[in-house]
């Protein structure tokens, strides 16, 4: 009989050997892994929610602060007065007064008035066949290409409704005032003087924008 056999037991219930049986609990490694993953996921959700709350309470505040900082700002446009090119003085402009109407003496009468207003008078007479009785309006102002921005605008202050034309082949600085059949008289001198003054008036030009809060 072995020392491991309890008293009164023998036969087929006899225990032999000199080692005690070891009772082990079933392994729970799988449960531990699942529990760890669940904890990590829960911590991630909590962290994400915390960040969202922080953004809600601080982000809107920053936006509101930025909006408030610009709400009281005003934009000012700084403008500079660019000097305009001085127009030619009437005394530097030679005008040929040509009559394209059947009314006699109209060219001389108009030339005398222009002379009183300071213009230099050149040729006075009838218009060429190209224009004679072929100008239905008040008149035509004709000059070289260089006169388009110099002499013609100045002369146009005396006869605002006249058509302006240039001839690239034309030589010299003189310009023609060709009187048309619709002509009645030159512009009134006060009106012509105001129009002439506007040619030399400088125009403000916007240059930059400034913000003040």
Rosetta blueprint (number, residue, H / E / L):
1 X L
2 X L
3 X L
4 X L
5 X L
6 X L
7 X L
8 X L
9 X L
10 X L
11 X H
12 X H
13 X H
14 X L
15 X L
16 X L
17 X L
18 X L
19 X L
20 X L
21 X L
22 X L
23 X L
24 X L
25 X L
26 X L
27 X L
28 X L
29 X H
30 X H
31 X H
32 X H
33 X H
34 X H
35 X H
36 X H
37 X H
38 X H
39 X H
40 X H
41 X H
42 X H
43 X H
44 X H
45 X H
46 X H
47 X H
48 X H
49 X H
50 X H
51 X H
52 X H
53 X H
54 X H
55 X H
56 X H
57 X H
58 X H
59 X H
60 X H
61 X H
62 X H
63 X H
64 X H
65 X H
66 X H
67 X H
68 X H
69 X H
70 X H
71 X H
72 X L
73 X L
74 X E
75 X E
76 X E
77 X E
78 X E
79 X E
80 X E
81 X E
82 X E
83 X L
84 X L
85 X L
86 X L
87 X L
88 X L
89 X L
90 X H
91 X H
92 X H
93 X L
94 X E
95 X E
96 X E
97 X E
98 X E
99 X E
100 X L
101 X L
102 X L
103 X L
104 X L
105 X L
106 X H
107 X H
108 X H
109 X H
110 X H
111 X H
112 X H
113 X H
114 X H
115 X H
116 X H
117 X L
118 X L
119 X L
120 X E
121 X E
122 X E
123 X E
124 X E
125 X E
126 X E
127 X L
128 X L
129 X L
130 X L
131 X L
132 X L
133 X L
134 X L
135 X L
136 X L
137 X L
138 X L
139 X E
140 X E
141 X E
142 X E
143 X E
144 X E
145 X H
146 X H
147 X H
148 X L
149 X L
150 X L
151 X H
152 X H
153 X H
154 X H
155 X H
156 X H
157 X L
158 X L
159 X L
160 X L
161 X L
162 X L
163 X E
164 X E
165 X E
166 X E
167 X E
168 X L
169 X L
170 X L
171 X L
172 X L
173 X L
174 X L
175 X E
176 X E
177 X E
178 X E
179 X E
180 X L
181 X L
182 X L
183 X L
184 X L
185 X L
186 X L
187 X L
188 X L
189 X H
190 X H
191 X H
192 X H
193 X H
194 X H
195 X H
196 X H
197 X H
198 X H
199 X H
200 X H
201 X L
202 X L
203 X E
204 X E
205 X E
206 X E
207 X E
208 X E
209 X E
210 X E
211 X E
212 X E
213 X L
